[in-house]
Amino acid sequence: MKNLFQPILFLLSLPYGLINMLRNYLYDKAYIKSTKFAHPVISVGNLSVGGTGKTPHIEYLIEQLQPMYEVGTLSRGYGRKTSGLLHANSESTATSIGDEPMMYHRKYPLVKVTVSENRLIAIPDILANSPTNQVILLDDAYQHRSVRAGLSILLSSFNRPFYDDYIMPAGLLREPKSEYKRADIIIITKCSADITEEEKKQMIAKIKPFNYQHIYFSSFIYGTIYGMFVKEFKPIEHLKNVSVLLFTAIANDEAIVHYLKDKVKEVYPLKFGDHHYFDRFDIESLNDTFNNIANNEKIILTTEKDATRIALLKEVILEKQLPIYILPVKVSFDVEDKKNFEIDIFNYMNLTLKKIKSREEASVDSIHVLNP
């Protein structure tokens, strides 16, 4: 059936693709201006619609940068019930700032988390309100060309690389695959931990990177499962006889299902649309599905991102005594890629901050000359 409609989908893709090509052409030729800030700005994004692992890669950057620099994140706050520019604070929820920013705020309290639809306005605001900030991480900003990041990281999943995909609705690309040229770094995400060097070489050959581009390969590592509302931990090795109801609203749950299937007795995915805000009816459905699982040893499992939205229904969940646990995920590189990727990041930071310092010193010297 999919093949039958594919020609129609390709035709529907043409107007969308042409509009994006024209838009990118206008930016490339500077008919529409992009603003590049002297301040360190690192963008993490993709060419496709979701599912490449942006959030764990942002977290990886936070964890690498935070010991040395004051870090801020800037997201659109997709799915939030508010609008405009907001800084996360003690009153913030997933509803007010979005699920991903809320997760950053909870996990990294020293990071300045900001949401805004307009990054061009938000970046100066962050710098004005956080004068000690040393780097801003732009979440999902590859298509937002009004701001030109100092370092642009493009993510593409191993199972659906951008070079084998098509413009929506024929595929999942938001813009032509040729736009990978704007990236400084390309990361192939969600790789198997045992990916071979030959597989890497084949993918690199298909990407055809430019001389200025570096390509790395990352995989996911899942951590110890922990209780959402109770202080309890469950190592995956202890779940061989446990049935797991996987309750998610993310772009793609296949990686989690694949990870769990040979580690637990059985997996029952209960999936909603990406960034879906759960309501009482969803929890009723969750409760019914959970109760219908015959195994007495059973838990409900969700992601850290989903947990920020599930938490909004804490009272209902506690009332029904639903045992919800969270599966954390982290990004991992092999030794060589980890070393070289982090060299790229810290070289960019050092060079950019050095340029800022030089300008500041030159400015002071100019003042001294003007006011002897």
C-alpha positions as CSV (number, residue, x, y, z in Angstrom):
1,M,0.0,0.0,0.0
2,K,2.9,2.4,0.9
3,N,4.5,1.7,-2.5
4,L,1.2,2.4,-4.3
5,F,1.0,5.9,-2.8
6,Q,4.7,6.7,-3.0
7,P,4.5,8.6,-6.4
8,I,1.7,10.7,-5.0
9,L,3.7,11.5,-1.9
10,F,6.7,12.5,-4.0
11,L,4.5,14.9,-5.9
12,L,3.2,16.4,-2.7
13,S,6.8,16.8,-1.6
14,L,7.7,19.0,-4.5
15,P,6.1,22.3,-3.3
16,Y,7.5,21.8,0.2
17,G,10.9,21.0,-1.1
18,L,11.0,23.9,-3.6
19,I,9.9,26.4,-0.9
20,N,12.7,25.2,1.4
21,M,15.3,25.3,-1.4
22,L,14.3,28.9,-2.2
23,R,14.4,29.9,1.5
24,N,17.9,28.3,1.9
25,Y,19.1,30.0,-1.3
26,L,18.0,33.4,0.0
27,Y,20.0,32.8,3.2
28,D,23.0,31.4,1.4
29,K,23.2,34.4,-0.9
30,A,22.5,36.8,2.1
31,Y,19.3,38.2,0.6
32,I,17.9,37.2,4.0
33,K,20.4,37.9,6.7
34,S,21.7,35.5,9.4
35,T,23.1,36.8,12.6
36,K,26.2,35.3,14.0
37,F,27.1,36.1,17.6
38,A,30.6,36.6,18.9
39,H,29.5,34.6,21.9
40,P,29.9,30.8,21.8
41,V,26.7,29.3,20.3
42,I,26.5,25.6,19.6
43,S,23.5,24.2,17.6
44,V,22.3,20.6,17.7
45,G,19.6,19.7,15.2
46,N,18.7,17.4,12.3
47,L,17.3,17.4,8.8
48,S,14.4,15.1,9.7
49,V,11.4,15.2,11.9
50,G,12.4,13.9,15.3
51,G,13.8,10.6,16.4
52,T,17.6,11.2,16.1
53,G,18.4,11.7,19.8
54,K,18.8,15.5,20.1
55,T,18.0,15.6,23.8
56,P,20.6,13.0,25.0
57,H,23.2,14.8,22.8
58,I,22.4,18.1,24.4
59,E,22.8,16.5,27.8
60,Y,26.2,15.0,26.7
61,L,27.4,18.5,25.8
62,I,26.1,19.9,29.1
63,E,28.0,17.3,31.0
64,Q,31.2,17.9,29.1
65,L,31.0,21.7,29.2
66,Q,29.6,22.4,32.6
67,P,32.7,21.5,34.7
68,M,34.6,24.3,32.8
69,Y,32.0,26.8,31.6
70,E,28.7,28.4,32.6
71,V,26.2,26.8,30.2
72,G,22.8,27.9,29.0
73,T,20.3,26.1,26.7
74,L,17.8,27.7,24.4
75,S,14.8,25.8,23.0
76,R,11.6,26.6,21.3
77,G,9.8,24.8,24.1
78,Y,7.8,22.6,21.7
79,G,4.4,21.6,22.9
80,R,4.3,24.1,25.8
81,K,1.0,25.9,26.6
82,T,2.7,29.3,26.8
83,S,4.4,31.6,24.3
84,G,7.1,34.1,24.2
85,L,10.4,34.2,26.0
86,L,10.6,32.4,29.4
87,H,13.5,31.5,31.7
88,A,13.0,28.3,33.8
89,N,12.5,28.8,37.5
90,S,11.2,26.9,40.5
91,E,7.6,27.4,39.3
92,S,8.2,25.9,35.8
93,T,6.5,22.8,34.6
94,A,6.5,20.9,31.3
95,T,3.3,22.8,30.5
96,S,5.0,26.2,30.8
97,I,8.4,25.6,29.2
98,G,8.1,22.2,27.4
99,D,9.2,18.7,28.3
100,E,12.8,18.8,27.1
101,P,13.7,22.1,28.7
102,M,12.0,21.0,31.9
103,M,14.1,17.9,31.9
104,Y,17.3,20.0,31.5
105,H,16.1,22.3,34.3
106,R,15.5,19.3,36.7
107,K,18.7,17.4,35.9
108,Y,21.1,20.4,35.6
109,P,20.0,23.1,38.1
110,L,23.1,25.2,37.4
111,V,22.2,25.5,33.7
112,K,20.2,28.6,32.6
113,V,17.3,27.1,30.6
114,T,15.4,29.5,28.3
115,V,12.6,28.9,25.8
116,S,11.6,31.2,23.0
117,E,10.2,30.9,19.5
118,N,12.6,33.7,18.4
119,R,16.2,32.8,19.0
120,L,17.4,36.1,17.6
121,I,15.7,37.9,20.4
122,A,16.4,35.3,23.1
123,I,20.2,35.1,22.8
124,P,20.8,38.8,23.6
125,D,18.3,38.4,26.5
126,I,20.2,35.5,27.9
127,L,23.4,37.4,27.7
128,A,21.9,40.4,29.4
129,N,20.3,38.4,32.2
130,S,23.3,36.0,32.6
131,P,26.4,38.1,32.0
132,T,28.6,35.2,33.2
133,N,27.2,32.8,30.6
134,Q,30.0,31.3,28.5
135,V,28.1,29.1,25.9
136,I,24.5,28.7,24.7
137,L,23.3,25.4,23.4
138,L,20.6,25.7,20.7
139,D,18.2,22.7,20.8
140,D,16.7,21.7,17.5
141,A,17.8,24.9,15.6
142,Y,19.2,23.5,12.4
143,Q,16.3,25.0,10.4
144,H,16.3,28.4,12.3
145,R,18.7,30.2,10.0
146,S,18.0,33.7,11.4
147,V,20.8,32.7,13.8
148,R,24.0,31.2,12.5
149,A,25.6,29.1,15.2
150,G,29.3,29.3,15.7
151,L,29.4,25.5,15.7
152,S,26.6,23.4,14.0
153,I,26.1,19.7,14.9
154,L,23.8,17.7,12.6
155,L,22.3,14.4,13.9
156,S,21.1,11.6,11.7
157,S,20.0,8.1,12.9
158,F,21.8,5.0,11.8
159,N,18.7,3.2,10.7
160,R,17.4,6.1,8.7
161,P,20.3,8.3,7.5
162,F,19.4,11.5,5.8
163,Y,21.0,10.6,2.5
164,D,18.5,7.7,2.1
165,D,15.5,9.8,3.1
166,Y,13.1,12.1,1.3
167,I,11.3,15.4,1.8
168,M,8.0,15.2,3.7
169,P,5.5,13.7,3.1
170,A,7.4,11.1,1.0
171,G,9.9,10.8,3.8
172,L,10.8,12.5,7.0
173,L,13.2,15.3,5.8
174,R,12.2,18.9,6.7
175,E,14.6,20.2,4.0
176,P,16.6,18.8,1.1
177,K,19.4,16.4,2.1
178,S,21.9,18.6,0.4
179,E,21.6,21.0,3.3
180,Y,23.9,18.8,5.3
181,K,26.6,21.1,3.9
182,R,25.8,23.6,6.6
183,A,27.0,21.3,9.4
184,D,30.4,21.5,11.0
185,I,30.0,18.1,12.7
186,I,27.7,15.2,11.6
187,I,26.9,12.5,14.2
188,I,25.3,9.2,13.1
189,T,23.2,8.4,16.2
190,K,21.6,5.2,17.6
191,C,24.3,3.0,16.3
192,S,24.8,-0.5,17.5
193,A,27.5,-0.8,20.1
194,D,29.3,-3.3,17.9
195,I,29.2,-1.2,14.7
196,T,32.2,-2.1,12.6
197,E,34.8,0.2,11.0
198,E,33.7,-1.0,7.6
199,E,30.1,0.1,8.3
200,K,31.4,3.5,9.3
201,K,33.5,3.8,6.2
202,Q,30.5,2.9,4.0
203,M,28.3,5.5,5.7
204,I,31.0,8.2,5.4
205,A,31.4,7.4,1.7
206,K,27.7,7.9,1.2
207,I,27.6,11.2,3.1
208,K,30.5,12.6,1.1
209,P,31.6,15.1,3.8
210,F,33.2,18.3,2.9
211,N,36.8,19.0,4.0
212,Y,35.6,21.2,6.9
213,Q,33.2,18.5,8.3
214,H,33.9,15.8,10.9
215,I,31.8,12.7,11.2
216,Y,31.3,10.7,14.5
217,F,29.2,7.7,15.5
218,S,27.2,7.5,18.8
219,S,25.1,4.9,20.5
220,F,22.8,4.9,23.5
221,I,23.5,3.5,26.9
222,Y,20.6,2.9,29.2
223,G,21.0,3.3,32.9
224,T,19.5,1.8,36.0
225,I,15.7,2.1,36.1
226,Y,14.4,4.2,39.0
227,G,11.0,4.9,40.6
228,M,9.2,8.0,39.4
229,F,7.5,8.8,42.7
230,V,9.4,6.4,45.0
231,K,13.1,6.0,45.8
232,E,13.6,2.6,44.3
233,F,16.1,1.3,41.8
234,K,15.8,-1.7,39.5
235,P,19.0,-2.9,37.6
236,I,17.9,-4.3,34.3
237,E,19.6,-7.6,35.2
238,H,16.8,-8.1,37.8
239,L,13.9,-7.9,35.4
240,K,14.2,-11.2,33.5
241,N,10.9,-12.4,34.8
242,V,9.1,-9.0,34.7
243,S,6.6,-7.8,32.2
244,V,7.1,-4.2,31.1
245,L,4.4,-1.8,29.9
246,L,6.3,0.8,28.0
247,F,4.4,4.1,28.2
248,T,5.8,6.7,25.9
249,A,5.1,9.8,23.8
250,I,8.3,10.1,21.9
251,A,9.1,10.2,18.2
252,N,10.5,6.7,18.1
253,D,10.5,4.0,20.8
254,E,12.1,1.3,18.7
255,A,15.5,1.6,20.3
256,I,14.0,1.1,23.8
257,V,11.9,-1.8,22.7
258,H,14.9,-3.4,21.1
259,Y,17.0,-2.9,24.2
260,L,14.3,-4.4,26.5
261,K,13.1,-7.3,24.5
262,D,15.8,-9.8,25.5
263,K,16.3,-8.4,29.0
264,V,12.7,-8.7,30.4
265,K,10.0,-11.3,30.0
266,E,7.9,-9.3,27.6
267,V,7.3,-5.7,26.5
268,Y,3.9,-4.1,25.8
269,P,4.4,-0.7,24.1
270,L,1.6,1.9,24.8
271,K,2.6,4.7,22.5
272,F,1.3,8.2,22.0
273,G,2.3,11.0,19.6
274,D,5.5,12.8,20.2
275,H,5.3,15.4,23.0
276,H,1.7,14.3,23.8
277,Y,0.4,15.8,27.0
278,F,-1.3,13.0,29.0
279,D,-4.7,13.5,30.6
280,R,-6.8,11.5,33.0
281,F,-8.3,9.3,30.3
282,D,-4.8,8.3,29.2
283,I,-4.0,7.3,32.8
284,E,-7.3,5.3,32.9
285,S,-6.2,3.5,29.7
286,L,-2.7,2.9,31.2
287,N,-4.3,1.5,34.3
288,D,-6.6,-0.8,32.4
289,T,-3.8,-2.1,30.1
290,F,-1.5,-2.6,33.1
291,N,-4.2,-4.6,35.0
292,N,-4.8,-6.8,32.0
293,I,-1.2,-8.1,32.0
294,A,-1.4,-11.5,33.5
295,N,2.1,-11.6,35.0
296,N,2.1,-10.6,38.7
297,E,5.7,-9.3,38.2
298,K,5.1,-6.2,36.1
299,I,6.0,-2.5,36.0
300,I,5.3,0.5,33.9
301,L,8.3,2.1,32.2
302,T,8.7,5.5,30.7
303,T,11.5,7.9,29.6
304,E,12.9,10.9,31.5
305,K,11.3,13.3,28.9
306,D,7.9,11.7,29.2
307,A,8.2,11.8,33.0
308,T,8.1,15.6,32.9
309,R,4.6,15.4,31.4
310,I,3.4,12.4,33.4
311,A,4.4,14.3,36.6
312,L,1.5,16.7,35.9
313,L,-0.9,13.9,36.8
314,K,0.9,12.8,40.0
315,E,-2.2,12.7,42.1
316,V,-4.1,10.4,39.7
317,I,-1.1,8.1,39.4
318,L,-0.6,7.8,43.2
319,E,-4.4,7.3,43.6
320,K,-4.3,4.3,41.3
321,Q,-0.9,3.1,42.8
322,L,0.6,2.7,39.4
323,P,4.3,1.5,39.6
324,I,5.9,3.9,37.1
325,Y,9.6,3.7,36.6
326,I,12.0,5.8,34.5
327,L,14.6,4.5,32.1
328,P,17.5,7.0,31.8
329,V,19.6,7.2,28.6
330,K,23.0,8.6,27.8
331,V,25.1,9.0,24.7
332,S,28.2,7.0,24.2
333,F,31.1,7.3,21.7
334,D,33.9,4.9,21.1
335,V,37.3,6.0,22.5
336,E,38.6,7.6,19.4
337,D,35.4,9.4,18.4
338,K,34.9,10.6,22.0
339,K,38.4,12.1,22.1
340,N,38.1,13.8,18.7
341,F,34.5,15.1,19.2
342,E,35.5,16.7,22.5
343,I,38.6,18.2,20.9
344,D,36.4,19.8,18.3
345,I,34.1,21.2,21.0
346,F,36.8,22.5,23.3
347,N,38.8,23.9,20.4
348,Y,35.8,25.9,19.3
349,M,35.2,27.1,22.9
350,N,38.8,28.1,23.5
351,L,39.2,29.9,20.1
352,T,35.9,31.8,20.4
353,L,36.5,32.9,24.0
354,K,40.0,33.9,23.1
355,K,38.7,36.1,20.3
356,I,36.2,37.7,22.7
357,K,39.0,38.4,25.2
358,S,41.2,39.9,22.4
359,R,38.3,42.2,21.4
360,E,37.7,43.3,25.0
361,E,41.4,44.0,25.5
362,A,41.6,46.0,22.2
363,S,38.5,48.0,23.3
364,V,40.1,48.9,26.6
365,D,43.3,49.9,24.8
366,S,41.2,52.1,22.5
367,I,39.6,53.8,25.5
368,H,43.0,54.4,27.0
369,V,44.2,56.1,23.8
370,L,41.1,58.2,23.5
371,N,41.3,59.2,27.2
372,P,45.0,59.5,28.1
